[in-house]
Amino acid sequence: MATSDLPTVTLPSGEKVPQLGQGTWHMGESGRRRGEEVAALKLGLDLGMTLIDTAELYADAELVVAEAIKAAGNDGQATGVAMKHLKSTGAVVSGKDVAAVVKTLRGS
């Protein structure tokens, strides 16, 4: 399925994102499953699922996402990563925090 075949929703910002994405809850919790988790996300990316949902509470899921994106290579498809932040942690998301996540996802 090509990315253009996926139904989209329009965000309040006007940006369109796929209705269907991949979740990462419980990913990154076990080193024994790391290869399978990366392979599952990579397969989704290879099939045109370019939206990946993750959150700060999902252990090392960001690292799994980064590995999968790197393994999938850059074939011209953009990958969107939806990050959720839990207000009750007391943490404040800043531009610096976002830059750190992007750096992690890029593997640099």
ABEGO torsion letter per residue (X at the ends): XBAAABBBBBBAAGBBBBABBBBABGBGABAAAAAAAAAAAAAAAAAGBABBBBBAABEAAAAAAAAAAAAAEBAGBBBBBBBBBBAAAGBBBBAAAAAAAAAAAAGX
